[in-house]
Structures are given as structure tokens and as C-alpha cells.
Amino acid sequence: MLPCQANCPDHAPGCHKSCPHWAAYQEKQNVQRQKKKDYLNYYNELCATMTRQFSALCVRRRPV
């Protein structure tokens, strides 16, 4: 179900393919998804870097 279906007075089956409101909504959603991806990628890389640094600080000696 399309989110605009319930409150759009001009709704007709298939109208979302040419609707400017739907295109604007989709663009807004794409921008929001990209921002979330960028946020998650940034913090994933930050955490991976910190994990590598902490692992490098830990000295693991083999028993002789």
C-alpha cells in the first residue's frame, strides 16, 4: 500500500508513477536512507579502527 493512497484525493491505480508528490516523497526517502547509510558506515569504520588499535596495544606473548 502506498502511503499517499489514503489521503490523496487524486489517487487512481498506477498514478504514483507520474505523481510529482510521490516523486518528491521518494527523493526525500532516498536522501534520508543515504544519510543513515553514511552515519552507519562512518561509525562502523570508527569502531573498526578503535578495535584494531586496542588489539595492537594488547601484547600477546606465547608461553616459552
N, C-alpha and C positions, 0 to 999 in steps of 0.2 A: 504494500500500500504506500502510495506516495504521501509525504507529509502535507502537501498542499491540497490534497483531494477533498478533505472535509470542509475547508473554509474558503475554497476558491469558487466564486460564482461562475467563472467561465470554464469550469472543468468539463472535459469531454475525454473519452478514451483516446490515448495517444497524444493528447495536446501538450504534454510535457516536453515532447521532442522539439517543439518550436516556441515554447513559452519563455519570454525573457526573464520572468521572475524565477522560474525553475533553473535557468542557466546561471543567474546570479546566486541562487542558493547553492548550487553545485560548486561554483567557483569559491564561495565562502567556505564551504566544507573542505575543498581541496587545500585551501590556504591553511585552515585550522589543522588538518591532518599533517601537512608538511611541517608546521610549527611543532607539533607533537613529536614527529619523527626526528627533527633536528634536536629537540630537547633530549630525547632518549638517547640518540647517538652521542651527543656531547657528554652526557653523564656516564654512559656506558664506557666511553673511551677514558674518561677521567678515572673511573673506578678501576679499570683495567691497568692504567698507568700506576695508580697507587698500589695495586696488588703486586705488580711487577717490582716496584721499588721496595715494598716491605719484604718480598721474597728475597730480593738481593741483599737486604740488610741482615737477614737471618743466616747465620753461618751454620752450615750443616757439615759437621765433620764425621768422617767414618771412623768407627772404633778400630784401633790398631791391634 
